[in-house]
Each structure stands twice: as structure tokens, then as C-alpha cells.
């Protein structure tokens, strides 16, 4: 995969685990994907799951799919 294309613009990864949102954010920020996933899980626990889940679904719908 071409990570450079993901660093130019925030996009989700089309073949990611759950819609590819976390992996797309990780590539955009040049971070390991496990860090983004861990932060997302922590945010879900702290906020009572619902707000983090709604934000994740909004990002899954709103972010364009990047190159495969």
C-alpha cells in the first residue's frame, strides 16, 4: 500500500478491520494502528461506548475510501 497517499488526506482503508477508520487515521498521523485502536477503545470505555461508537460510524460514512 502507498502510505504517502493516506498522509496527504484523511481517508479510510477499504480493506481495514472495521470499515478501516482506525487504520486510515493511523496512516494519516504516521502512527502505529494499534495505538489508534487502543485510544479508540479507551475513549469508548470512558464515554460509555455510545458517543465513541456514533463518532466512529459517522467517520466510516463520511471518510472516502482510499486506494487499495
QUINOR-V564637 format. One record per residue. SS is DSSP state (alpha for helix, beta for strand, coil for the rest). D_LAST is the distance of its C-alpha to the last C-alpha in Angstrom with 2 decimals. Layout:
# QUINOR-V564637
ss->SS d_last->D_LAST
ss->SS d_last->D_LAST
This chain:
# QUINOR-V564637
ss->coil d_last->6.78
ss->coil d_last->8.62
ss->alpha d_last->10.57
ss->alpha d_last->12.76
ss->alpha d_last->10.68
ss->alpha d_last->10.76
ss->alpha d_last->14.45
ss->alpha d_last->15.42
ss->coil d_last->14.63
ss->coil d_last->14.36
ss->coil d_last->11.18
ss->beta d_last->10.07
ss->coil d_last->7.09
ss->coil d_last->6.25
ss->coil d_last->7.14
ss->coil d_last->9.83
ss->coil d_last->13.44
ss->coil d_last->15.02
ss->coil d_last->12.83
ss->coil d_last->10.99
ss->alpha d_last->13.69
ss->alpha d_last->15.33
ss->alpha d_last->12.43
ss->alpha d_last->11.51
ss->alpha d_last->15.26
ss->alpha d_last->15.64
ss->alpha d_last->13.29
ss->alpha d_last->15.07
ss->alpha d_last->18.36
ss->coil d_last->17.68
ss->coil d_last->18.97
ss->coil d_last->18.48
ss->alpha d_last->16.67
ss->alpha d_last->19.85
ss->alpha d_last->21.93
ss->alpha d_last->20.11
ss->alpha d_last->20.29
ss->alpha d_last->23.94
ss->alpha d_last->24.81
ss->alpha d_last->23.35
ss->alpha d_last->25.44
ss->alpha d_last->28.41
ss->alpha d_last->28.14
ss->alpha d_last->28.05
ss->alpha d_last->31.15
ss->alpha d_last->32.99
ss->alpha d_last->32.46
ss->coil d_last->33.22
ss->coil d_last->29.67
ss->alpha d_last->29.87
ss->alpha d_last->29.09
ss->alpha d_last->26.11
ss->alpha d_last->24.75
ss->alpha d_last->25.35
ss->alpha d_last->23.64
ss->alpha d_last->20.55
ss->alpha d_last->20.51
ss->alpha d_last->21.13
ss->alpha d_last->18.18
ss->alpha d_last->15.93
ss->alpha d_last->17.36
ss->alpha d_last->17.73
ss->coil d_last->14.54
ss->coil d_last->12.03
ss->beta d_last->8.45
ss->coil d_last->6.44
ss->coil d_last->3.79
ss->coil d_last->0.00
